[in-house]
Structures are given as C-alpha cells and as structure tokens.
Amino acid sequence: MAQTTKATRKRRKRGYVTAVIFWVCLILILAPFGILGWILFSSSMDSNAPVLGNRYANDLDPAITAAQLEEVRKVTEAVPDVEKVDVQMQTATLRVYADVKDDADGIFCTLKSEEIYNWIKTVLDPNVYFTQHDGKKMYDIEVHVYNHERDMEVPIEEDTFVYVIRVKNSSMSEAKPQVVSSARNKALAAQLRQDVIDRKAKEEAEKAAKEAEEQQEVNVTQEEVPAEGSEEGGQGE
C-alpha cells in the first residue's frame, strides 16, 4: 500500500514538472511573436501620424516671443523713411523687411539697416538672443532694406533698385551689411545677364517656330477638307 502511494506521488510530481516545462517552453516560443505583433499593431496605429523632431532641442534659450516680435515691428515702423515693415521668424532666423523711399541709394539703405538694427537691439539684446553661449545655438538675424520692387522690364544697369541685407548669425561678433543688388564682379554679372537674355530669346524663337509649324498643319488640313467635299459632290452628280 505504501509503495502504491509513493508511486502515485512520483507520477503526480513528474506530471507537474512536465506541465511546468511545457508552459515555460510555450511562453518562450510565443513571447517573440507577441512582441512582434504588438510592434506591428503600434506601427499601424501611428502610420498616419507625422514623425516630429526638434533640431533646436536645448537651444534657443531664452526664446523670442510673439510679443517681442510685435515690439520689433513697432520700433521698425517708427524709424523715419520706413514705409512698410514685415517681420518673420523662419527656422530660428529673425528676418525684418523694411521698404524705404524709392529714391534711396545704397549708402542710405546701408545706414538705414544699421539704424533699424540698433532699434531692434533695444528689444532683443544681441548678446542674449543672437550670440552663442554655454554651447547653445541661438537665433540669427537679418535686416532687409530695399527702396522699391525690382522692375524686370528695366535694364539692370539703368535700374535704381537697391537691396541691402545686414546679417548677424550666432557665431558672429557683429552684424555685417551687404548691398546684394550690386554685383561685386560686374563683368561676370553682365555675362550672366546676357546668358539669361540669350536663353530666353532662344526659347521664344523655338516657341514661335513650333506655333508656326502647328498653324501650317492646321491650314493644310483646312485646305484638304473642301477638296474632299467637292470630290464627293462630283461623284454624286
């Protein structure tokens, strides 16, 4: 009797161990599939959501606020001879556009860009907002000053268009102006303008030739239609 009970206990213990081993193996086999299924499910749920990032994480501190941009607009509009102002913040670059009087020359626009920049400094301290510090990248600033819109119908050498950009990035110690409407290499600029003129003339000539060819085909078609009609009329008689 004692031997029978002992044998029964051994069978039960062996069956219990077998069941434990079975479930452990089953879990180990199914676990990777479960993880893979969860990843696929999560990916499908997020497939229509954009992946967002911030290239300026931990930079641009302190940040320029909308209220400060509005103040920059106001102080720029108050500068004499400024007729129109636009303030934009694009990719950590503050751009201030100022349209001045039409007869302004390069010297006037350069001085005006400095005056506007100095007024912007009263709102945004360049040492705080436009200079790298503590290993952090900060904002860049561009002050654009121009006298009028470029008239493409007027030859460049006769146009009075002036465009000045005063730039300071966060690695520069001081802002620097440049008259971008005036070419430094006038010979190269003249050659490039002539290349553009020649290219446009060639395109217009090719377009005119194509239109003339198409019109000639239309005329030939129109001449052939009455001839066929007359022949049919003669056969009918």
Backbone bond lengths (Angstrom), bond angles and torsions (degrees), N, CA, C in turn:
res aa  C-N    CA-C-N  psi(-1)  N-CA   C-N-CA  omega(-1)  CA-C   N-CA-C  phi
1 M - - - 1.478 - - 1.511 110.80 -
2 A 1.331 115.53 -43.60 1.462 120.49 -179.91 1.524 110.18 -65.36
3 Q 1.367 116.14 -38.04 1.458 119.06 179.15 1.514 111.52 -66.00
4 T 1.353 117.32 -37.26 1.477 120.85 178.74 1.518 110.87 -64.18
5 T 1.332 116.09 -43.77 1.476 120.17 179.50 1.523 110.90 -63.33
6 K 1.328 116.62 -40.82 1.452 121.36 -179.74 1.531 110.57 -64.34
7 A 1.331 116.24 -41.68 1.471 120.41 179.46 1.520 110.93 -65.65
8 T 1.337 115.40 -38.17 1.481 119.20 178.50 1.517 110.99 -63.83
9 R 1.343 115.06 -41.22 1.467 118.22 179.06 1.535 111.54 -64.19
10 K 1.312 116.69 -39.49 1.467 119.71 178.73 1.530 111.78 -62.54
11 R 1.370 114.92 -41.79 1.466 118.90 179.32 1.527 110.29 -63.68
12 R 1.347 115.87 -42.56 1.459 118.82 179.72 1.538 111.38 -63.42
13 K 1.339 115.05 -43.03 1.453 119.04 -179.92 1.528 111.06 -63.59
14 R 1.369 114.34 -42.22 1.452 118.68 179.11 1.529 110.67 -64.67
15 G 1.332 116.34 -38.62 1.468 119.35 178.24 1.517 111.62 -66.86
16 Y 1.339 116.36 -36.90 1.473 120.47 178.69 1.528 110.57 -65.52
17 V 1.332 116.05 -44.17 1.472 120.04 179.16 1.517 110.73 -63.59
18 T 1.326 115.28 -40.97 1.469 119.24 178.45 1.527 111.28 -61.97
19 A 1.351 117.02 -42.32 1.463 120.65 179.40 1.516 111.13 -64.36
20 V 1.342 116.56 -40.47 1.474 119.94 179.23 1.517 110.24 -63.74
21 I 1.342 116.24 -46.08 1.468 120.19 179.15 1.527 110.50 -60.96
22 F 1.324 117.18 -40.62 1.456 121.42 -179.69 1.529 111.11 -60.87
23 W 1.345 115.42 -48.83 1.473 118.61 -177.21 1.533 111.83 -68.65
24 V 1.325 116.16 -35.92 1.474 118.44 176.95 1.520 110.65 -63.92
25 C 1.335 116.55 -45.12 1.471 119.98 178.27 1.516 111.54 -63.18
26 L 1.341 115.86 -39.88 1.462 119.73 179.84 1.527 110.83 -63.31
27 I 1.326 116.37 -42.67 1.469 120.54 179.51 1.530 110.67 -64.47
28 L 1.334 115.82 -42.71 1.468 119.66 179.57 1.523 111.54 -63.22
29 I 1.334 116.40 -35.18 1.467 120.22 179.61 1.518 111.60 -74.01
30 L 1.353 116.38 -41.92 1.471 120.26 -175.33 1.526 113.41 -81.53
31 A 1.333 117.92 -22.19 1.475 120.61 -175.99 1.531 112.57 -57.92
32 P 1.345 120.30 -48.32 1.475 119.27 179.16 1.524 112.75 -59.99
33 F 1.338 116.41 -39.20 1.462 119.24 178.76 1.531 110.92 -65.46
34 G 1.339 115.94 -37.70 1.463 118.93 177.83 1.512 111.92 -65.22
35 I 1.333 116.25 -42.58 1.470 119.91 178.67 1.522 110.88 -64.33
36 L 1.350 116.35 -44.35 1.458 120.67 178.28 1.525 111.36 -61.47
37 G 1.325 116.40 -41.76 1.462 120.04 178.56 1.515 111.83 -62.84
38 W 1.325 116.93 -39.61 1.474 120.11 179.02 1.533 111.21 -66.92
39 I 1.328 116.51 -38.70 1.472 119.66 177.84 1.517 110.78 -63.56
40 L 1.352 116.19 -45.31 1.463 119.80 179.29 1.521 111.01 -63.74
41 F 1.306 117.58 -39.87 1.465 121.36 179.09 1.524 110.87 -64.66
42 S 1.330 116.94 -44.28 1.462 120.53 179.63 1.527 111.11 -64.43
43 S 1.345 115.70 -39.72 1.461 119.39 179.69 1.523 111.47 -64.75
44 S 1.340 115.68 -41.07 1.464 118.94 179.73 1.523 111.52 -66.10
45 M 1.325 117.29 -34.07 1.463 120.70 178.64 1.511 111.70 -70.06
46 D 1.353 116.97 -30.47 1.466 120.78 -177.00 1.517 112.60 -100.59
47 S 1.342 117.65 8.15 1.466 119.90 -174.36 1.511 112.70 -63.98
48 N 1.329 118.48 -28.72 1.455 121.31 -178.89 1.520 113.17 -95.33
49 A 1.322 117.23 3.38 1.472 120.61 -179.75 1.521 109.27 -98.18
50 P 1.330 118.94 133.09 1.463 120.98 179.93 1.525 111.47 -68.80
51 V 1.328 114.78 149.13 1.454 120.56 176.01 1.527 107.19 -88.37
52 L 1.305 116.58 113.03 1.454 122.06 -174.41 1.518 110.29 -101.10
53 G 1.311 115.05 143.94 1.457 120.52 176.34 1.510 109.58 -145.51
54 N 1.285 115.74 167.59 1.458 120.84 179.76 1.515 108.20 -132.58
55 R 1.342 116.60 105.34 1.451 121.16 -177.47 1.522 111.50 -71.27
56 Y 1.343 116.16 -13.80 1.464 120.01 -179.57 1.526 111.80 -109.91
57 A 1.328 115.85 26.82 1.464 119.04 177.77 1.524 109.37 -58.89
58 N 1.329 115.52 133.17 1.466 124.11 -179.23 1.527 112.90 70.00
59 D 1.347 117.64 4.61 1.464 121.55 175.13 1.531 108.67 -108.22
60 L 1.347 115.52 -173.43 1.467 122.18 176.53 1.535 111.23 51.68
61 D 1.304 114.96 48.80 1.461 120.42 -179.63 1.530 108.70 -126.00
62 P 1.346 117.58 113.05 1.471 128.47 10.76 1.533 112.31 -80.28
63 A 1.323 115.10 155.87 1.457 121.60 -178.88 1.532 110.65 -88.01
64 I 1.331 115.88 149.26 1.461 121.92 175.04 1.528 108.59 -81.49
65 T 1.302 117.59 128.37 1.463 122.58 -175.36 1.522 110.94 -94.85
66 A 1.333 115.08 165.61 1.460 120.80 177.51 1.532 110.64 -63.53
67 A 1.315 116.96 -35.17 1.463 120.52 178.57 1.527 110.98 -64.19
68 Q 1.319 116.95 -37.81 1.459 120.13 178.22 1.530 111.13 -69.18
69 L 1.327 117.58 -37.87 1.465 120.75 176.31 1.524 110.65 -61.81
70 E 1.310 117.42 -40.39 1.460 121.10 177.84 1.524 110.47 -65.45
71 E 1.314 117.36 -37.46 1.466 120.73 177.56 1.523 110.77 -66.83
72 V 1.333 116.78 -37.81 1.467 120.98 175.55 1.521 109.92 -61.20
73 R 1.313 116.73 -41.51 1.464 120.55 177.83 1.539 110.70 -60.75
74 K 1.296 116.63 -44.48 1.465 120.96 -176.59 1.530 111.52 -65.17
75 V 1.334 117.36 -46.53 1.462 118.94 -178.29 1.522 111.16 -67.77
76 T 1.343 117.68 -30.63 1.464 120.54 178.01 1.523 110.75 -71.98
77 E 1.313 116.62 -40.52 1.465 120.30 178.11 1.518 111.74 -64.02
78 A 1.336 116.68 -26.64 1.465 120.63 -179.02 1.524 113.17 -80.06
79 V 1.331 118.01 -9.68 1.460 121.12 -179.85 1.533 108.92 -70.86
80 P 1.323 118.37 132.28 1.469 121.05 -179.56 1.529 112.00 -58.32
81 D 1.337 115.85 144.22 1.472 125.63 177.51 1.528 113.32 73.03
82 V 1.328 118.31 3.13 1.465 120.70 174.25 1.525 108.20 -88.45
83 E 1.323 116.54 119.70 1.460 121.55 -174.48 1.533 112.74 -97.10
84 K 1.322 117.13 -30.78 1.466 120.13 -178.04 1.520 109.10 -149.25
85 V 1.336 116.76 142.45 1.470 121.87 -175.87 1.521 109.83 -132.45
86 D 1.306 114.98 141.01 1.464 121.04 172.84 1.524 107.23 -137.74
87 V 1.338 116.06 131.58 1.470 121.74 -179.36 1.522 108.40 -119.80
88 Q 1.316 115.90 126.33 1.459 120.88 -178.38 1.524 110.08 -133.49
89 M 1.328 115.03 147.18 1.463 121.77 173.30 1.517 107.27 -120.29
90 Q 1.339 116.65 111.88 1.456 121.53 -176.93 1.519 109.57 -132.63
91 T 1.318 115.87 120.34 1.465 122.77 176.59 1.524 111.49 49.06
92 A 1.309 115.71 55.11 1.468 122.94 176.30 1.523 112.80 62.96
93 T 1.329 116.39 22.95 1.460 120.78 176.62 1.520 108.97 -123.83
94 L 1.328 116.10 122.05 1.456 121.71 176.29 1.523 108.17 -86.52
95 R 1.330 116.56 120.31 1.458 121.88 178.93 1.520 109.12 -116.70
96 V 1.320 115.61 124.80 1.461 122.51 178.12 1.521 107.84 -116.62
97 Y 1.341 116.41 119.36 1.461 122.19 -179.13 1.523 109.06 -105.97
98 A 1.337 115.96 128.05 1.463 121.13 -179.05 1.518 109.55 -128.30
99 D 1.324 115.94 119.41 1.457 122.65 176.11 1.529 107.35 -93.75
100 V 1.346 116.63 119.48 1.460 120.93 -178.06 1.528 109.30 -108.22
101 K 1.330 116.31 -173.56 1.467 121.26 -175.08 1.528 110.92 -61.30
102 D 1.335 115.64 150.49 1.459 121.39 -171.74 1.528 113.42 -66.15
103 D 1.326 118.34 -28.75 1.461 119.95 -176.32 1.533 112.54 -90.88
104 A 1.322 118.02 11.28 1.466 121.25 179.90 1.524 110.20 -68.75
105 D 1.338 115.92 138.38 1.461 120.42 177.53 1.526 110.30 -100.98
106 G 1.334 115.94 -173.69 1.454 119.98 -176.55 1.518 113.22 -64.04
107 I 1.344 116.59 -40.18 1.465 119.95 179.71 1.524 110.46 -64.45
108 F 1.337 115.71 -44.24 1.468 119.83 -179.74 1.528 110.60 -60.74
109 C 1.328 117.21 -46.82 1.468 120.94 -178.02 1.523 111.37 -65.94
110 T 1.342 116.67 -35.61 1.460 119.54 178.01 1.524 111.06 -65.50
111 L 1.329 116.45 -45.87 1.464 120.38 177.70 1.528 111.10 -64.16
112 K 1.335 116.07 -37.24 1.462 119.57 -179.69 1.539 110.77 -68.44
113 S 1.319 117.29 -35.83 1.466 119.55 177.00 1.527 110.73 -63.94
114 E 1.344 116.63 -35.96 1.465 119.86 177.00 1.524 111.04 -68.25
115 E 1.341 115.82 -40.99 1.469 119.55 179.28 1.526 110.88 -63.22
116 I 1.321 116.94 -43.49 1.465 120.76 178.76 1.527 110.26 -63.91
117 Y 1.337 116.07 -43.50 1.468 120.10 179.58 1.526 110.87 -59.90
118 N 1.328 116.71 -41.08 1.468 120.10 179.27 1.530 111.34 -64.39
119 W 1.321 117.29 -35.92 1.467 119.54 177.03 1.528 110.91 -70.25
120 I 1.326 116.77 -36.36 1.471 119.94 177.24 1.529 109.65 -63.29
121 K 1.314 116.96 -35.05 1.463 121.24 179.06 1.528 112.23 -61.25
122 T 1.336 116.97 -26.65 1.468 118.58 178.44 1.534 111.40 -71.89
123 V 1.335 116.24 -19.45 1.472 121.04 178.41 1.525 110.64 -98.15
124 L 1.322 115.97 -43.31 1.466 121.93 -177.17 1.524 108.64 -125.40
125 D 1.308 116.06 110.53 1.457 121.63 -179.78 1.533 109.26 -67.83
126 P 1.342 118.66 119.56 1.469 119.90 -178.77 1.524 113.56 -58.87
127 N 1.333 117.49 -32.30 1.466 119.96 179.57 1.525 112.05 -68.40
128 V 1.334 116.35 -20.96 1.463 120.57 -179.07 1.519 111.25 -96.77
129 Y 1.348 116.52 -44.53 1.466 120.49 -170.67 1.529 113.91 -102.06
130 F 1.311 118.79 -24.62 1.466 121.20 -173.26 1.521 112.77 -122.29
131 T 1.323 117.11 26.12 1.462 122.40 178.57 1.518 109.80 -139.95
132 Q 1.332 116.31 132.84 1.454 120.59 178.82 1.530 110.33 -64.90
133 H 1.322 115.46 140.20 1.455 120.06 176.21 1.524 109.80 -154.02
134 D 1.291 116.15 144.50 1.472 123.08 179.84 1.521 111.96 57.07
135 G 1.332 116.21 32.28 1.458 120.58 179.23 1.513 114.84 74.64
136 K 1.324 118.15 8.77 1.466 121.97 -178.42 1.519 110.57 -100.04
137 K 1.335 115.39 137.97 1.455 120.18 174.15 1.520 109.05 -78.42
138 M 1.334 115.45 137.01 1.459 120.03 179.75 1.523 109.91 -117.40
139 Y 1.312 116.37 -173.27 1.460 122.25 -174.44 1.528 111.72 -72.54
140 D 1.336 115.22 156.20 1.457 123.05 166.64 1.525 107.43 -104.71
141 I 1.336 116.40 157.48 1.454 120.20 179.13 1.523 109.69 -134.88
142 E 1.332 115.77 138.87 1.462 122.93 176.62 1.528 108.24 -131.48
143 V 1.327 115.86 128.78 1.462 121.16 174.93 1.524 107.25 -110.95
144 H 1.330 116.85 112.99 1.462 123.07 -178.34 1.530 108.67 -100.91
145 V 1.321 116.46 124.48 1.469 121.40 178.71 1.523 107.99 -127.46
146 Y 1.321 117.36 127.49 1.466 121.74 -179.91 1.519 109.42 -142.91
147 N 1.343 115.97 157.31 1.465 119.19 -175.27 1.528 113.29 -94.39
148 H 1.318 118.47 -32.89 1.471 120.87 176.55 1.516 108.46 -166.16
149 E 1.306 116.08 172.61 1.466 120.40 179.31 1.530 109.78 -71.27
150 R 1.307 115.48 145.57 1.465 121.10 179.36 1.516 110.04 -68.03
151 D 1.352 116.20 124.18 1.461 122.20 177.45 1.519 108.59 -90.70
152 M 1.329 116.56 105.59 1.461 121.00 -175.40 1.524 112.69 -70.22
153 E 1.341 117.21 -15.48 1.462 120.41 179.45 1.525 111.61 -80.26
154 V 1.316 117.42 -18.34 1.464 121.95 -177.72 1.524 109.06 -93.78
155 P 1.338 119.21 132.85 1.466 120.89 177.15 1.522 110.81 -56.18
156 I 1.320 116.14 143.35 1.453 121.25 -174.25 1.518 112.46 -58.59
157 E 1.351 116.44 -34.73 1.455 119.23 -178.02 1.528 111.80 -73.75
158 E 1.326 117.34 -17.28 1.457 120.97 178.64 1.522 112.76 -102.26
159 D 1.301 116.93 -9.11 1.465 120.54 -177.24 1.524 110.48 -78.56
160 T 1.322 116.07 142.90 1.465 121.77 178.85 1.523 111.82 -98.45
161 F 1.317 116.80 13.58 1.465 121.62 -178.84 1.526 110.76 -63.38
162 V 1.341 115.81 131.46 1.462 122.04 178.71 1.523 108.25 -131.45
163 Y 1.324 115.42 133.55 1.470 120.90 179.86 1.528 107.94 -138.69
164 V 1.334 115.85 120.55 1.462 122.51 -178.89 1.527 108.91 -120.19
165 I 1.332 115.88 136.29 1.466 120.99 175.08 1.530 108.19 -123.09
166 R 1.326 115.88 123.62 1.464 121.45 173.62 1.531 106.96 -103.22
167 V 1.326 116.13 120.52 1.466 121.56 -170.63 1.526 110.55 -120.07
168 K 1.326 114.71 140.57 1.472 121.13 167.83 1.518 107.96 -143.76
169 N 1.325 116.04 115.42 1.458 118.84 171.76 1.517 109.24 -95.61
170 S 1.312 115.85 172.67 1.452 119.28 -170.93 1.524 113.55 -69.69
171 S 1.337 117.46 -11.05 1.463 120.33 177.52 1.527 112.71 -97.64
172 M 1.334 117.90 -5.17 1.463 121.91 179.51 1.521 110.04 -91.92
173 S 1.319 115.25 146.84 1.460 119.48 178.59 1.530 111.37 -82.95
174 E 1.341 117.08 -33.77 1.451 121.64 -179.14 1.526 110.20 -136.43
175 A 1.332 115.78 155.14 1.468 120.44 176.71 1.526 109.94 -75.85
176 K 1.329 115.60 142.73 1.462 121.15 -178.39 1.531 109.91 -122.82
177 P 1.362 117.53 133.02 1.467 119.90 178.41 1.528 111.74 -93.28
178 Q 1.320 115.48 155.83 1.464 121.22 175.17 1.527 108.69 -149.25
179 V 1.332 115.81 131.47 1.465 121.12 176.34 1.529 106.64 -85.52
180 V 1.305 117.21 93.45 1.464 121.35 -173.25 1.524 112.13 -76.67
181 S 1.326 117.45 -15.40 1.467 120.11 178.95 1.525 111.95 -80.04
182 S 1.319 117.67 -9.38 1.462 122.37 179.76 1.517 109.35 -111.66
183 A 1.323 115.45 123.07 1.461 120.17 -177.50 1.522 110.63 -74.46
184 R 1.326 116.60 137.22 1.466 120.37 176.86 1.515 110.80 -73.72
185 N 1.333 115.95 -40.11 1.460 121.02 176.58 1.525 107.61 -104.96
186 K 1.329 116.65 93.84 1.463 120.67 -173.55 1.521 112.09 -66.22
187 A 1.338 117.80 -34.52 1.465 120.64 179.11 1.525 110.67 -64.93
188 L 1.328 116.08 -45.10 1.459 119.94 178.12 1.519 110.68 -64.65
189 A 1.343 117.16 -41.59 1.465 120.69 178.91 1.516 110.95 -61.07
190 A 1.343 116.39 -42.41 1.466 120.34 179.26 1.529 110.76 -63.74
191 Q 1.355 116.77 -40.12 1.465 120.34 178.64 1.523 111.47 -64.91
192 L 1.334 116.25 -41.23 1.461 119.96 179.08 1.522 110.99 -65.38
193 R 1.335 116.18 -40.61 1.473 118.64 177.83 1.520 110.66 -64.14
194 Q 1.347 116.91 -39.99 1.459 120.00 179.11 1.525 110.89 -65.79
195 D 1.328 116.65 -37.19 1.466 120.35 177.50 1.529 110.35 -61.99
196 V 1.322 115.90 -40.84 1.468 119.86 178.53 1.522 110.30 -64.25
197 I 1.346 116.19 -43.94 1.470 120.41 179.57 1.522 110.58 -61.84
198 D 1.335 116.79 -44.55 1.476 120.72 -179.70 1.526 110.80 -64.27
199 R 1.325 116.58 -41.06 1.460 119.70 -179.82 1.525 111.25 -64.83
200 K 1.329 116.24 -41.67 1.461 119.58 178.48 1.528 110.85 -65.67
201 A 1.337 116.79 -39.72 1.467 120.16 179.50 1.529 110.75 -64.23
202 K 1.334 116.25 -39.78 1.466 120.28 178.48 1.521 110.76 -65.32
203 E 1.333 116.74 -43.05 1.463 120.51 179.06 1.525 111.04 -62.81
204 E 1.339 116.74 -41.83 1.464 120.07 179.23 1.525 111.35 -66.25
205 A 1.346 117.09 -38.29 1.467 120.16 178.51 1.525 111.00 -65.57
206 E 1.335 116.44 -43.11 1.460 119.89 178.33 1.522 110.72 -64.25
207 K 1.315 117.27 -38.81 1.459 121.09 178.51 1.518 111.37 -65.19
208 A 1.350 115.88 -43.02 1.467 120.00 179.27 1.528 111.02 -64.38
209 A 1.348 117.08 -39.94 1.459 120.81 179.26 1.526 111.02 -65.25
210 K 1.302 117.33 -39.93 1.458 121.52 178.63 1.521 110.95 -65.48
211 E 1.327 116.30 -43.05 1.464 119.85 178.57 1.522 111.14 -64.19
212 A 1.357 117.06 -39.21 1.469 120.27 178.52 1.526 111.00 -64.94
213 E 1.347 116.20 -39.37 1.467 120.22 178.91 1.527 110.82 -65.31
214 E 1.329 116.59 -43.03 1.458 120.09 177.95 1.523 111.50 -64.17
215 Q 1.323 116.97 -39.11 1.465 119.77 178.90 1.514 111.46 -66.86
216 Q 1.345 116.87 -35.61 1.461 120.49 177.92 1.525 110.75 -65.62
217 E 1.331 117.29 -39.37 1.464 120.69 177.65 1.526 110.34 -64.18
218 V 1.318 117.16 -39.07 1.467 120.80 178.23 1.513 110.57 -64.16
219 N 1.344 117.01 -42.19 1.467 120.37 179.92 1.522 111.60 -63.74
220 V 1.345 115.90 -41.21 1.465 119.62 179.24 1.520 110.30 -63.04
221 T 1.332 116.86 -41.78 1.461 121.54 179.33 1.521 110.97 -62.92
222 Q 1.326 116.69 -42.63 1.456 120.39 179.83 1.525 112.01 -66.15
223 E 1.344 117.67 -31.82 1.462 120.95 178.43 1.524 111.60 -73.56
224 E 1.322 116.85 -31.24 1.469 120.42 -178.11 1.516 111.99 -76.37
225 V 1.304 119.51 -30.83 1.463 122.13 -176.58 1.531 111.80 -63.13
226 P 1.356 122.61 -49.79 1.472 121.52 178.81 1.508 112.22 -62.40
227 A 1.362 116.76 -34.53 1.458 119.27 -179.22 1.522 110.71 -63.05
228 E 1.321 116.50 -42.90 1.463 119.75 178.50 1.523 110.06 -65.27
229 G 1.320 118.04 -37.62 1.456 121.38 179.82 1.516 111.45 -65.03
230 S 1.334 117.07 -39.64 1.464 120.98 -179.97 1.518 110.63 -65.99
231 E 1.350 115.15 -38.29 1.468 118.38 -179.83 1.519 111.07 -65.76
232 E 1.333 116.96 -39.40 1.446 120.19 178.52 1.515 111.04 -65.40
233 G 1.368 114.99 -37.54 1.460 118.47 179.23 1.513 111.95 -65.00
234 G 1.358 116.26 -36.73 1.469 119.81 179.37 1.514 110.82 -67.44
235 Q 1.318 116.76 -38.82 1.483 119.28 179.11 1.517 110.17 -65.45
236 G 1.317 117.33 -32.70 1.469 120.34 -179.01 1.520 110.88 -67.14
237 E 1.342 116.73 -35.93 1.460 119.45 178.69 1.513 110.59 -67.78
